[in-house]
Amino acid sequence: MKKLSIIAALLLITTTATCAQKQDSKTVATQSANATEQTVDANAGKVVEIDQQQFSQLIADINADDWKFLGKRPAVVDFNATWCGPCRQLAPILDELAQQYSGQVDFYSIDIDKNRELAQALGIQGIPFLIICPTTGEPNAIVGLQPKDTLEQAIQGIINTK
């Protein structure tokens, strides 16, 4: 009988600790999402480098069946690599556009070498690869280095669909 009481007490302690741990991980995930969102807002007017986890919090869940944009404002997501010449040429253009559309459009940068799984999940085969995300509807893709005016037209298109 004494053994059963001890086992029951240990089981209760373990269950309580596990539930607390699960709650803590939910809290940490929520805090992480909030911190990510605050960082993006603080970096308005800049191109913010994000990773796969942040993409899933700010842009869209790559495991979902349908595309559902999660951002508050339209977004431009640049998939690139440090070794890519056209990507390096595009970076200052995106910096200018991020300043120009500060507070209207969020700009993100994702290094495909650091986020291979995300690039593969999205079927990205060539870079630079831009995803132009309106707040509603389907995103558009732009592959390769494009002139600033072409990118401005695409951005105007997502601003006008708000």
N, C-alpha and C positions, 0 to 999 in steps of 0.2 A: 504494500500500500504506500509506503514511504517512497519507493522508487517511482511509482506512478505520479505522485505529487511533484517530485523533482522533475520528471520528464515533462509533465504538463506545464510547470513553471518555465522550464527552458524553452519549450515550444512557444509559449506566450511571449517570452522575451525575444526570441528569434523572429516571430511574426511581427511584433511591434517594431523591431529594428528594421526589418525588411520594408514594412509600410512607410516608415519614416524616411528610409533611404529612397524609395520610389518617389515620395513627395518632394524630397530634396532635389532629385534629378529633374522633376517637372519644374520646380522653382528655378533651378539653374538654367534650364532650357528657355524658360520665359524671360529670365533676366538677360540671357545671352541674346535673344531676339530683340529685346528692348534696347540693349546696349548697341547692337548692330544698327538698329534703326536710328538711334540718337547720333551715332558716329556718322552715318550717311547724311543726316540733316545738318550736322556741324560741318560737313565737307561739301555743302552745296556750292556749286561753281567749280568743282574739281572732279577729276576722274578718280573714283575710289576703287582700289584693288580689292576684290573679294575672292572667296574660295567657294567650293562646292556647297558647303553647309550654308553659307551666307546666301548663295544663289537660291537655295531652296527656301530660305526665309524671306528674301526680298523680291525675288523675281517669279519663280514658279517651282512647284514640286515636280521633280523629274520622274518620280515614281507614279504620278497620277495618270489616269487614262486620257484626260482632256487637259488642254492648256488653260490655266486660270492664272492670270497675272495677279501677283500679290502686292505690288507696290501702290503707293499713294499717288505718285505722279508717273507720267510716261517715262520710259527709260531706254537708254542705249547701252547695250552690253557688247563690249569689244573682247573677242577671243583672240589671243595673240601669243607670241613667244619672243623671248629676248633675242634669239638668233635670226629672227625674220626681218629682213630689210624693209619690205613694205609696211610691216607693223610699226617699225621705228619711225617711218615717214608719216604714218597716220597719227601717231601719238600726239604731236603738237597741234594737229588739226582738231583732234578731240578735246584737247585742253582748251583751245580757243572756244569751241562750241559749248563746252561745259560752263565757261564763264559767261558766254553770250546768253545761254538759256538757264542760268542759275535760278533755282526756285521753281522752274517750269518743267524741267526734264532732269532726271537723275542719270548720271554717267558712271558705268562700271567697267572695270578691266579684269579679265581673267586669263591667267597664264596657263595655256593648255598643257605645258610640261608639268606643272604642279597640280593640275586638275584633269588628268587624263580620263578618269572615269566619267566625269561630267561631259567632256568633249565627245567621248564615244557614245554616251547615252543620247546626246543631241545630234549625232551623226555628222559632226563637223569634220570635213575632210580637207579643207583649205583655209588658210589664214592670210590676212586678217579676215575675220568673220564677225559681222555685226548683227545682233538681233535688235530690231527696232520694235519696242513694246508699247503699244497704246494701252491705256488703262482698261479698255474693253475691246473685245474682239481678238483676232489672231495677230500674232507678231509677223513682221516681215524680216527677211534676211538680206544682207548685202555682203557679197563675197568679193574680196580683193580690195586693193587700194582705190579709193574713189576721190574725186575732187570735192572740195569743201561745199560747193554749191549743190552738188548732188545729195550730200548728207544733210544740208540745210533743208532741202525739199522734203526729204524723208522725215525729218524732225518736225517740220511744219505740218506734215500730214498726221502725225500722232498728237500734236498739240490741238489741232482742229477737231479731233474725234473725241475729245474729252466729254 
